[in-house]
C-alpha cells in the first residue's frame, strides 16, 4: 500500500492492506450497494471516458488527460495501480488528492462499507467516484482495474459516459478472466476480448483497435457492441494512425471516411505502441459529442503526456548514479504483450534487471529481447512473492535488490532496463527520487 507520514492516512492504508485486492469471484453486487450507501456518486459525475485493455489502457488515459487539459478542461482521473503513493490513484481536477482529504474520504467509505466484505479495489473506486462527484470538474477519465464486464468501474451507466475504449489485448489475470463460465467464448483471446468489451453501453461509442486484434477477439468485441447497442468505431475500418505517412517526428491520424486528419507532434511516451495508444485516445475524443477538443489541444496533449514506468528514461538520481555512464530505462511490463512492446521500444544490446511476481510467466520479457540481453540480474519484488533467479535459466544472476544489481553491472555503455513488475517500478522511482506528482 505504500506508507504515509500522516498518521490518519497510514491508519487507512493499514485497513486497506488487510483487504483482498480483488474478490475471488468478480461481481457487481457489493460495489453497487456500497455506492448506494454513499448516495450513488457514480450517477453524478461529469462526462466519463472509460478505458479497458490488457496493455496500454493507462497510457491511453494519460493521452486523454493531457489532451483534455490542453483544451482547458478540469479533469478527474483514476488509474491503477499506484507506483509509490496510494494518492496516485486519485487525480482530482488535475491534482493528486492531499493526505488530509484522503484520510477523511477513506474513513467515510470504510464506514459505508461495514459488513459488505468489499475488496481493496471496490473501496478505492467508491472513494474515487465519491470525490469526483464532490469536486467540480468538466470531465473524468476512468481506467478499468481488471477485465471490464465485472470490474468495479463498470457501474458507470450510459448517461455518465462520453466514450469507452479498448486498448491492446493479451493473456493476463487468467484466474479471473478465463474462469469457467457458461455462455462465454471458449477461445482464450476471444474470452479476454469479451470481458474487456463488457464495458460497452447502449448509445455510447465503443472505440477499439479493430484489425490489430486477432480475428476471434475482434469478433467477440463486435458481438458485445451489437448486443449492448454501442456504436463501434475501430482501427482499420473507421480510423487509422501511423508514423510512416507523416513527416519525421510526427504521425498521421485519419478517419477513413475522409472527414478528418491530424498531424500532431510525435507522442511524448516512448515506444512504437504509443502511436496506437495516442490514436485510440484521439478516436475516443472524435467519436463523442459531449465535449469539444480542438486539433491544437490534441496535438499539444500528445506531445505532453506523461505516464511513469512505461518505457521511462530515468533522470539523474541516487539510483542512476550507481551506473553513471549508462542510460537506465524503466518499464512495469510483466506479460508477453508488454515484452514485445518493450523489445520494439529499446534498441540494441541491454543489461536486464528483472523482478517478477511468481504468478507471471518468467519468459514474457526475456524471450522477446532474445540474444540482445547481455546480462540478466534477478532481484526480489519488495513485499511480494517473486520468481527466483533459477526460473530464468542458467545465465541469470541473483542480486539483493536494485542498488546491488546496478552496482554489479558491467560499465560497458550498454543501456540498463529495469522491468518485470509495476511494484518493482515503484521501488525504482522511489529510490531515484522520482515519485509521481
C-alpha positions as CSV (number, residue, x, y, z in Angstrom):
1,X,0.0,0.0,0.0
2,X,3.0,2.3,0.5
3,X,3.4,4.3,3.6
4,X,2.5,7.8,4.7
5,X,3.9,10.3,7.2
6,X,0.3,11.4,8.0
7,X,-0.9,9.1,10.8
8,X,-4.6,9.3,9.7
9,X,-3.6,8.2,6.2
10,X,-1.4,5.5,7.5
11,X,-4.3,4.2,9.6
12,X,-6.4,3.9,6.4
13,X,-3.6,2.3,4.5
14,X,-3.3,-0.3,7.2
15,X,-7.0,-1.1,6.8
16,X,-6.6,-1.3,3.1
17,X,-3.7,-3.7,3.4
18,X,-6.0,-6.2,5.2
19,X,-8.3,-6.5,2.2
20,X,-8.0,-8.7,-0.8
21,X,-7.0,-6.9,-3.9
22,X,-10.0,-8.4,-5.8
23,X,-12.7,-10.8,-4.8
24,X,-12.1,-14.4,-5.6
25,X,-15.1,-14.2,-7.8
26,X,-15.7,-10.9,-9.6
27,X,-19.2,-9.4,-9.4
28,X,-21.0,-6.1,-9.1
29,X,-23.4,-6.5,-6.1
30,X,-21.0,-5.2,-3.4
31,X,-19.9,-2.1,-5.3
32,X,-23.4,-1.2,-6.2
33,X,-24.6,-1.5,-2.6
34,X,-21.6,0.5,-1.3
35,X,-22.2,3.3,-3.8
36,X,-25.9,3.3,-2.9
37,X,-24.9,3.9,0.8
38,X,-22.7,6.7,-0.4
39,X,-25.5,8.4,-2.3
40,X,-24.8,7.0,-5.8
41,X,-21.9,9.4,-6.7
42,X,-21.3,7.5,-9.9
43,X,-24.6,8.9,-11.2
44,X,-23.4,12.5,-10.6
45,X,-20.1,12.5,-12.5
46,X,-19.2,14.8,-15.3
47,X,-18.8,13.0,-18.7
48,X,-16.6,9.9,-18.4
49,X,-14.1,8.3,-20.8
50,X,-13.8,4.7,-19.7
51,X,-10.8,2.7,-20.9
52,X,-10.2,-1.1,-20.8
53,X,-7.4,-3.3,-22.2
54,X,-4.6,-5.7,-21.2
55,X,-1.8,-3.3,-22.1
56,X,-1.9,0.4,-23.0
57,X,-5.0,1.5,-21.1
58,X,-3.0,3.6,-18.7
59,X,-1.1,5.3,-21.5
60,X,-4.4,5.9,-23.3
61,X,-5.7,7.5,-20.2
62,X,-2.6,9.7,-19.9
63,X,-3.1,10.9,-23.5
64,X,-6.8,11.6,-22.9
65,X,-5.9,13.6,-19.7
66,X,-3.2,15.6,-21.5
67,X,-5.4,16.5,-24.5
68,X,-8.4,17.4,-22.3
69,X,-6.3,19.6,-20.1
70,X,-4.7,21.2,-23.1
71,X,-8.2,22.2,-24.1
72,X,-8.6,23.9,-20.7
73,X,-10.8,21.3,-19.0
74,X,-10.6,20.4,-15.4
75,X,-10.1,16.6,-15.4
76,X,-10.6,13.9,-12.7
77,X,-8.6,10.7,-13.3
78,X,-8.5,7.4,-11.5
79,X,-5.9,4.8,-12.7
80,X,-4.2,1.8,-11.1
81,X,-2.0,0.5,-9.7
82,X,-0.2,3.3,-7.9
83,X,3.6,3.1,-8.1
84,X,4.8,4.8,-4.9
85,X,1.9,6.5,-3.1
86,X,-1.7,5.4,-2.9
87,X,-2.7,9.0,-3.6
88,X,-1.7,8.5,-7.2
89,X,-5.0,6.7,-7.8
90,X,-6.9,9.9,-7.2
91,X,-6.2,12.9,-9.5
92,X,-8.8,15.4,-8.6
93,X,-9.3,18.3,-11.0
94,X,-5.7,18.0,-12.1
95,X,-4.0,17.5,-8.7
96,X,-3.3,14.4,-6.7
97,X,-5.5,14.2,-3.6
98,X,-3.9,15.6,-0.5
99,X,-3.3,13.5,2.6
100,X,-5.9,15.2,4.8
101,X,-8.7,14.8,2.4
102,X,-7.6,11.2,1.5
103,X,-7.8,10.1,5.1
104,X,-11.3,11.7,5.6
105,X,-12.5,10.2,2.3
106,X,-11.4,6.7,3.2
107,X,-12.9,6.9,6.6
108,X,-16.2,7.8,5.0
109,X,-16.1,4.9,2.5
110,X,-15.0,2.3,5.1
111,X,-17.8,3.3,7.4
112,X,-20.3,2.9,4.5
113,X,-18.7,-0.5,3.6
114,X,-19.4,-2.0,7.0
115,X,-20.5,-5.6,6.6
116,X,-20.1,-5.8,2.8
117,X,-16.8,-7.6,2.7
118,X,-15.6,-5.2,0.0
119,X,-12.2,-5.7,-1.8
120,X,-9.4,-3.2,-1.9
121,X,-10.4,-2.1,-5.5
122,X,-14.0,-1.7,-4.6
123,X,-13.1,0.6,-1.7
124,X,-10.8,2.5,-4.0
125,X,-13.3,3.0,-6.8
126,X,-16.1,4.0,-4.4
127,X,-13.7,6.6,-2.9
128,X,-12.7,7.9,-6.3
129,X,-16.3,8.3,-7.5
130,X,-17.3,9.9,-4.2
131,X,-14.6,12.5,-4.5
132,X,-15.2,13.1,-8.3
133,X,-18.9,13.8,-7.6
134,X,-18.0,16.2,-4.8
135,X,-15.4,18.4,-6.5
136,X,-16.4,20.3,-9.6
137,X,-14.7,19.3,-12.9
138,X,-15.6,19.1,-16.6
139,X,-14.7,15.5,-17.4
140,X,-13.5,12.2,-15.9
141,X,-11.0,9.6,-17.2
142,X,-11.5,6.2,-15.6
143,X,-9.2,3.2,-16.1
144,X,-10.7,-0.3,-15.7
145,X,-9.0,-2.3,-13.0
146,X,-9.4,-5.9,-14.1
147,X,-11.3,-7.2,-17.2
148,X,-14.3,-4.9,-17.7
149,X,-17.6,-6.8,-17.6
150,X,-17.4,-7.4,-13.8
151,X,-14.9,-4.7,-12.8
152,X,-16.0,-2.3,-10.1
153,X,-15.7,0.6,-12.5
154,X,-18.4,-0.9,-14.7
155,X,-21.2,0.5,-12.5
156,X,-20.9,3.5,-14.9
157,X,-24.1,3.9,-16.9
158,X,-24.8,5.3,-20.4
159,X,-25.8,8.7,-19.3
160,X,-22.5,9.2,-17.4
161,X,-20.3,8.1,-20.4
162,X,-18.8,10.1,-23.2
163,X,-16.9,7.2,-24.8
164,X,-15.5,3.8,-24.0
165,X,-12.2,2.4,-25.4
166,X,-10.4,-0.9,-25.5
167,X,-6.6,-0.8,-25.8
168,X,-4.3,-3.8,-26.7
169,X,-5.3,-7.3,-25.7
170,X,-3.3,-10.1,-24.2
171,X,-3.5,-13.0,-21.8
172,X,-3.3,-11.9,-18.2
173,X,-5.1,-12.4,-14.9
174,X,-6.2,-15.9,-16.2
175,X,-7.6,-17.0,-12.8
176,X,-10.3,-14.3,-13.1
177,X,-10.7,-13.6,-16.8
178,X,-10.5,-17.2,-18.0
179,X,-12.5,-18.8,-15.2
180,X,-15.0,-21.4,-16.5
181,X,-18.5,-19.9,-17.1
182,X,-21.4,-20.8,-19.3
183,X,-22.3,-18.7,-22.3
184,X,-18.8,-17.1,-22.8
185,X,-16.3,-17.6,-25.7
186,X,-14.0,-20.6,-25.3
187,X,-11.1,-19.3,-27.2
188,X,-8.8,-17.6,-24.7
189,X,-8.2,-14.3,-26.6
190,X,-11.9,-14.1,-27.6
191,X,-12.8,-14.6,-23.9
192,X,-10.4,-11.8,-22.9
193,X,-12.0,-9.5,-25.6
194,X,-15.4,-10.5,-24.3
195,X,-14.5,-9.4,-20.8
196,X,-13.0,-6.1,-21.9
197,X,-15.9,-5.3,-24.2
198,X,-18.3,-5.8,-21.3
199,X,-17.9,-2.0,-20.7
200,X,-20.0,-1.3,-23.8
201,X,-23.1,0.7,-23.1
202,X,-26.2,1.5,-25.2
203,X,-25.7,4.6,-27.3
204,X,-22.1,5.2,-26.1
205,X,-19.3,4.9,-28.7
206,X,-17.0,1.9,-28.2
207,X,-13.6,2.6,-29.7
208,X,-11.3,-0.3,-30.4
209,X,-8.0,-1.3,-32.1
210,X,-10.1,-3.3,-34.5
211,X,-7.8,-5.0,-37.1
212,X,-4.9,-5.0,-34.6
213,X,-6.7,-7.8,-32.6
214,X,-6.8,-11.5,-33.5
215,X,-9.9,-12.2,-35.6
216,X,-11.7,-14.2,-32.9
217,X,-11.0,-11.4,-30.4
218,X,-12.4,-8.7,-32.7
219,X,-15.4,-10.8,-33.5
220,X,-16.2,-11.0,-29.7
221,X,-15.9,-7.2,-29.5
222,X,-18.2,-6.7,-32.4
223,X,-20.7,-9.1,-30.9
224,X,-20.6,-7.4,-27.5
225,X,-21.1,-3.9,-29.1
226,X,-24.0,-5.2,-31.1
227,X,-25.7,-6.8,-28.0
228,X,-25.1,-3.6,-26.0
229,X,-26.3,-1.3,-28.7
230,X,-23.0,0.6,-28.7
231,X,-21.8,2.1,-32.0
232,X,-18.4,0.5,-32.7
233,X,-15.5,2.7,-34.0
234,X,-12.5,0.6,-34.9
235,X,-9.0,0.9,-36.2
236,X,-8.7,-0.2,-39.8
237,X,-12.4,0.4,-40.6
238,X,-13.2,3.8,-39.1
239,X,-9.9,5.3,-38.1
240,X,-6.1,4.8,-38.5
241,X,-2.8,6.1,-37.3
242,X,0.8,5.5,-38.2
243,X,4.2,7.2,-38.4
244,X,5.0,6.1,-41.9
245,X,2.9,8.6,-43.8
246,X,3.9,11.6,-41.8
247,X,6.9,14.0,-41.7
248,X,9.8,12.9,-39.5
249,X,9.0,13.1,-35.8
250,X,5.2,13.1,-36.3
251,X,2.5,10.7,-37.0
252,X,-0.6,10.5,-39.2
253,X,-4.1,10.1,-37.8
254,X,-7.1,9.9,-40.1
255,X,-10.7,8.9,-40.1
256,X,-11.1,6.7,-43.2
257,X,-14.3,8.4,-44.2
258,X,-12.1,11.3,-45.1
259,X,-13.6,13.7,-42.6
260,X,-10.5,14.5,-40.5
261,X,-6.7,14.3,-40.5
262,X,-4.4,15.3,-37.7
263,X,-0.6,15.6,-37.8
264,X,0.4,16.2,-34.2
265,X,3.7,16.0,-32.5
266,X,5.2,12.6,-32.0
267,X,3.9,11.0,-28.8
268,X,5.8,12.1,-25.7
269,X,5.7,8.5,-24.4
270,X,8.4,6.1,-25.7
271,X,7.7,3.1,-27.8
272,X,6.1,2.3,-31.2
273,X,3.0,1.0,-29.4
274,X,2.3,4.5,-28.1
275,X,1.3,5.6,-31.6
276,X,-1.7,3.3,-31.3
277,X,-2.5,4.4,-27.8
278,X,-2.4,8.0,-28.9
279,X,-4.6,7.2,-31.9
280,X,-7.1,5.4,-29.6
281,X,-7.3,8.4,-27.4
282,X,-7.9,10.7,-30.4
283,X,-10.5,8.4,-31.8
284,X,-12.3,8.3,-28.4
285,X,-12.4,12.1,-28.4
286,X,-13.5,12.3,-32.0
287,X,-16.3,9.7,-31.6
288,X,-18.2,11.5,-28.8
289,X,-20.2,14.7,-28.7
290,X,-20.2,15.6,-25.0
291,X,-17.1,17.8,-25.1
292,X,-15.2,19.7,-27.9
293,X,-11.5,19.2,-28.2
294,X,-9.6,21.1,-30.9
295,X,-6.8,19.8,-33.2
296,X,-4.4,22.1,-31.4
297,X,-5.3,20.6,-28.0
298,X,-4.9,17.1,-29.3
299,X,-1.5,17.9,-30.8
300,X,-0.4,19.6,-27.6
301,X,-1.6,16.8,-25.4
302,X,0.1,14.0,-27.4
303,X,3.4,15.9,-27.1
304,X,3.0,16.5,-23.4
305,X,1.5,13.3,-22.0
306,X,3.4,11.7,-19.1
307,X,2.9,8.1,-17.7
308,X,5.6,6.9,-15.3
309,X,7.2,3.5,-15.6
310,X,6.2,2.9,-19.2
311,X,9.5,3.0,-21.2
312,X,10.6,5.8,-18.9
313,X,14.2,7.0,-19.2
314,X,15.1,7.7,-15.6
315,X,16.7,11.0,-14.7
316,X,19.7,11.8,-12.6
317,X,19.2,10.5,-9.1
318,X,20.6,8.2,-6.3
319,X,19.8,5.0,-8.3
320,X,21.1,6.0,-11.7
321,X,24.2,7.4,-10.1
322,X,25.2,3.8,-9.5
323,X,25.6,3.4,-13.3
324,X,26.7,6.9,-14.2
325,X,27.6,6.3,-17.9
326,X,24.6,4.2,-18.9
327,X,21.0,5.1,-19.7
328,X,18.6,3.5,-17.3
329,X,15.1,2.6,-18.7
330,X,12.2,1.6,-16.5
331,X,9.1,-0.3,-17.6
332,X,6.5,-2.1,-15.4
333,X,5.6,-4.6,-18.2
334,X,5.0,-8.2,-16.9
335,X,3.3,-10.2,-19.7
336,X,4.1,-11.3,-23.2
337,X,2.4,-8.4,-24.9
338,X,4.3,-5.9,-22.8
339,X,7.5,-7.8,-23.5
340,X,7.0,-7.4,-27.3
341,X,6.3,-3.7,-26.9
342,X,9.4,-3.3,-24.7
343,X,11.5,-5.2,-27.3
344,X,10.5,-2.7,-30.0
345,X,10.9,0.3,-27.8
346,X,14.6,-0.2,-26.9
347,X,17.3,-0.8,-29.5
348,X,20.4,-2.9,-29.4
349,X,22.0,-4.8,-26.5
350,X,20.8,-4.3,-23.0
351,X,21.5,-5.2,-19.4
352,X,18.2,-6.5,-18.0
353,X,17.4,-6.2,-14.3
354,X,14.2,-8.1,-13.5
355,X,11.9,-8.7,-10.6
356,X,8.7,-10.7,-11.4
357,X,5.8,-12.0,-9.4
358,X,5.8,-15.8,-9.2
359,X,2.4,-16.0,-10.8
360,X,3.7,-14.5,-14.1
361,X,5.5,-16.1,-17.0
362,X,9.2,-15.6,-16.4
363,X,10.0,-15.7,-20.1
364,X,7.5,-12.9,-21.0
365,X,10.2,-10.2,-21.1
366,X,13.3,-12.2,-21.7
367,X,12.0,-14.1,-24.8
368,X,11.1,-11.0,-26.9
369,X,14.5,-9.5,-26.1
370,X,16.3,-12.7,-27.0
371,X,20.1,-12.6,-27.6
372,X,20.1,-8.8,-27.1
373,X,20.3,-9.4,-23.3
374,X,23.9,-9.0,-22.3
375,X,23.4,-9.7,-18.6
376,X,20.4,-10.8,-16.6
377,X,20.1,-9.8,-12.9
378,X,17.1,-11.1,-10.9
379,X,16.0,-9.3,-7.8
380,X,13.2,-9.6,-5.3
381,X,10.0,-7.6,-5.6
382,X,9.6,-5.8,-2.3
383,X,6.6,-7.1,-0.3
384,X,5.6,-9.8,-2.9
385,X,6.4,-13.4,-3.8
386,X,8.7,-13.4,-6.8
387,X,10.4,-15.8,-9.1
388,X,14.0,-16.9,-8.0
389,X,16.9,-16.5,-10.4
390,X,16.7,-20.2,-11.3
391,X,13.3,-19.6,-13.1
392,X,15.1,-17.5,-15.7
393,X,17.7,-20.0,-16.8
394,X,21.4,-20.7,-16.1
395,X,22.7,-17.2,-17.1
396,X,20.5,-15.4,-14.6
397,X,22.3,-14.0,-11.5
398,X,20.6,-13.3,-8.2
399,X,21.1,-9.9,-6.6
400,X,19.8,-8.5,-3.4
401,X,17.9,-5.5,-4.9
402,X,18.1,-2.7,-7.4
403,X,21.0,-1.0,-5.9
404,X,23.0,-4.2,-5.6
405,X,22.2,-5.1,-9.3
406,X,23.2,-1.7,-10.7
407,X,26.5,-1.7,-8.7
408,X,27.5,-5.0,-10.2
409,X,26.7,-4.4,-13.9
410,X,29.5,-4.1,-16.4
411,X,30.3,-0.4,-17.2
412,X,30.4,-1.0,-20.9
413,X,27.9,1.7,-22.0
414,X,25.0,-0.7,-22.8
415,X,21.7,0.6,-21.5
416,X,20.0,-0.9,-18.5
417,X,16.4,-1.9,-18.5
418,X,14.5,-2.5,-15.2
419,X,11.3,-4.4,-15.9
420,X,9.0,-7.2,-14.8
421,X,6.7,-5.6,-12.3
422,X,4.9,-2.3,-11.6
423,X,5.6,-2.9,-7.9
424,X,9.3,-3.1,-8.8
425,X,9.0,0.0,-11.0
426,X,7.6,1.9,-8.0
427,X,10.6,0.9,-5.9
428,X,12.9,2.2,-8.7
429,X,11.1,5.5,-8.8
430,X,11.3,5.9,-5.0
431,X,15.0,5.0,-4.9
432,X,15.7,7.5,-7.7
433,X,13.7,10.3,-6.0
434,X,11.2,10.4,-9.0
435,X,7.9,10.0,-7.1
436,X,5.0,10.7,-9.4
437,X,3.3,14.0,-8.7
